[in-house]
Amino acid sequence: MFNSLTGIITGKFPKQVFLDTNGIEWDICVPDSNLDLLPSVGSEAKIFTWMQHTDQVMNLYGFSSADERNLFLDLLKVDGVGPKGAVKIMSSVSSGRLMDVLDRGDLELLEQIPGIGKKTAGKMILALKGKLKVPNEESVIRLPKQSEYADVILSLTSMGYDKRQVEQKIAQLSEAFSHDASFNGKSQKEKEEMLFRKAIVELA
């Protein structure tokens, strides 16, 4: 079985990429979170692959890196999560955020991710908590109290900003501000206003 395909991206759509390899155009299912990590249409790309081959179906799944594919394979270990379900989960949240939530065993936050119900969330924590490995720790953005700034995230997404980018930006800013004594001394409302104003500038 092949490990990856290298070719020219001829099309990018929600959960789908077309890749031309010397005249053969592959139709590859790719999580939305990985689409932004792949080059633009017309560029050369290396896509790490996994094939589902049964008596009924044959589907090719692709990922921007081996680490992203490993996360996908880890999700398949969870009872009740199939390839399409794993892609839906990975399309709804960044890998770093998902790993962080699983590592902390935060059932409430996990249930809020599209594609994960209460039962599945419990199974995921049971099967994966403390077992996921992240080679590059810098890729995981940790936000100890994600719900603490949920109103800021909601306000920004309601303005049209991409939710995943907003969550990442608020995580980065809150981590940076956490080392600022003046920020820590502010009220919750003041912190939210400060984060909101800073995020608007950097997202624009």
N, C-alpha and C positions, 0 to 999 in steps of 0.2 A: 504494500500500500504506500502511496506517496505521502510525503510529509508536508510539502508545500508546492505552490504553483507560482511561477514568476512570469509576468506578462504585462500587457498594456490594459489599463482600465478603460472599458468602452462605455460603461454606464454605471451610475450610482443611484439607487432608489431606496426607499424605506425597507430595511432588512434584506436588501438585495444588491449584489454587485455582479457586473458582467466583466470577465477577464479574458482577453484574447492572448493565446499562447501559440504563436506560429500558425495562425489560421484556424485554430480551434477555440471557439468562444464558450467559456464556461459560465453557467448560471449558478452563482454561489449565494447561499443564505448567510447574511452577516448581521450580527447585532447592531442596532443603531448606534450604540455607544462606541463601536469600532469604526463606523463610517468616517467620522471626523479624524480618526487616526490614520486613515489611508490617504494616499495622494489623490489629487483631483483627476477627473476624466481626461484621458489622453496621456497620463503619466505612467511610467513603469512602476509596478508594485510587486511585492512578495507577500502572498497570502498563505498563512498556515491553515491547513485543512483537516477536516474530519469527515469521513463518509458514513452515512447511515444506509445500510444495504440489507433489506429484508425481502421476503417473498412478495410483499405488497408495494414497497417503495424503495427508491434510491435517491437520496438527497445529499448534496454536498454543502457542508458548512465551512465558513471561512472566518479567520481572525487576524487582527493586525500584528499579533506577536504570539510566540509560544506560550507566554504567561497567560494571555487572554484565553487561549485554547485550553490551558490547564484548568482555569477557573470553570469553563464550560463543562469539561469532563468531570470536575468535582461536583458540579450541580447535578449531573446525571446519576451520581451515586445516591442522591436523595430519593427515597421511595415516592413515586408519584410524579416526579419531574422528568419529562421526556425532552428530546432535542428542541422541539418548538417551544416548550415551556421555559427551558433554559435560555433560549434566545430572547424570549419576551422579558424575562427577568433582567438579563444583561442589557436589553434595550432601554430599560426604565431607569437604570442607575449605573453610575460609573463603577468599575471594578474595585477601585480603592475604597469607595464609600460602602459597597456591599461587604467587602472583607472586614472593614472596620466594625460595621453593625453586627456581623456574625461573630467576630472575635469578642465583642463585648456582650454577646448573648442578649441583645436588646430586642425582645420579642415584639414590643409595641411598635418600634420603628420599622422592623422587618415586615410587619403586617401591612404597613402603609405603602409598600412598594408594589406597583401594579404587577399582577401575575402571581402574587403570593398571598394565599389565604391563611386563616388562622392555623389550620391543620398543617399546611405545608411549611409555615414558618417554624412551628415546633419541630417538625421533622428535620428541617435544615439546620437548626441549632444543635439538635441531637447528633446529626451526622457530621457536621462541619466545624462546629465551634472549636477553636484552638488547633485545627488541623490544616488550615490554609496557609500556604507559605508565600510570602511576598519577597522576591529577591531584592527589589529596590524599595526600601522602606520610605524613601522620599516621595514615592508615587502615591502613598496612602495619606490622604489628608484627614486628620482626625479632628473631630469637633465633639468634645466631651459631652456637651449638652446641646444637641442639635435642636431640640424643641425650644430652647431658650430664645432662639432668634427665628422661630418659625413665622412670626408675623412679618419680619423683614423680608424673608424669602417670598412669602405670599404677596406682599406689596409689590415687589420687583417683578415677579412672574406675571402679575395682573397687568403690568405696564407693557408686557410683550417680550420681556427678556426670557431666554431659554432657561428652563428650570435647572437643568444639570449645570449650566455655567454659573447660574446664580448661587446654587448650593456650594459649588467649588469656590467661588469668590468670597462668599460669606465665611466659609471655613478658613480660607487663607487669611482674611482680615481679622477674624476673631482670634486666630492663633497669634498673629502679629501683635494685636492690641493687648493680649493677655499678659504681655511682659511690660506694659505701660502702666505705671502706678496711678497716673491721673485717670486713665480709662477705668481701671478697677475700682476707683473711688466714686465713680458716677452711679447714678440710679439706673435701673433697668431701662427706663424710657430714654434717658440720655444716651445710654450705650446703643440702643436700637437706632436712634436718630443719627448718631455718629457713623455707625456702620452703613446705614442707608445712604447718607450723603457721599461717603467714600466709595461705596459700591457703584453708585450712579456714575461717578466720574470715571472709574476704571472700566466699567462695562460699556461706556459710550464709545 
